């Protein structure tokens, strides 16, 4: 799974961004990438909250050891 920013970079590299008007690029970002980014932020918050619940329930064992660990487990295969 890629983050919305990684997908946006792929899009810009593959579309030849120099041919896009700034308005077109802004509209594409607003319609396609901002909603996914919002979901990613919401999911990160919820996963962090779940991590705390799991720690309390499982005797101080965290599912994620920190932000880097969360990112790697969520976005890297």
N, C-alpha and C positions, 0 to 999 in steps of 0.2 A: 504494500500500500504506500502511496506517495502522499506527502502533505500537499495542501493546496498551493503552496509556494513552489514546490518542486514541479507540480503539474503546470503552473503558470510559466515557469522558466522553459519547460519543454515546449509549450505552446508558442512562446515568443521565438524560440530557436527554430521551430519547424515552419512557422508561418511567414518568415522573412519580415520581421517587425517593421523594417524600414518602409514597407508598402502599406502599412496600416496607418490610418489617420489617428491622432490621439483620441478623438471622440470614440472611434470604433474600439480601440484598445480599452478605454475606460469602461465602455458599455459591456464588453466581454468580461472584464474583471468583475464588474459589479454584478452581473447576472450569473456567472459561472463559478467564480473563485471566492468571493466574499461569503456566500452562504455556506460553502464547505468549510471555510476558515472559522466561521461562527460555530459550526457543529464541532469542529476539532477542539476549540476552546471550551465549549460546554462539556464535551466528553472528557477532556483532561481534568476539569474540575470534578466531575462526577467520579472518575476513576481514582482521583486523589482522595476523595471522601471515602470511597469504598476501601481504599488501601488502609485508611485509619480504622475503619470498622473491622477489617480483617485482622489488623494488629491487635485490637482490643479483644476480639473473639478468640484468636489463635495464639494468645500468649506472647504478644509483642513480636510477631513474625510479620514483616511487611512483604507484600507481593512485589512492590517496586522499591528498589534501594535508593532511588532519587530520580531527579528529572531526566538525566541521561539514560538511566535504565528504563524508565517509562517510555522514552522516545524510541529506544532500540527495540523494545518488546512490541511496541505499537506500530512502528513505521518501517522497521527493517526486517527483512526475511532472513 
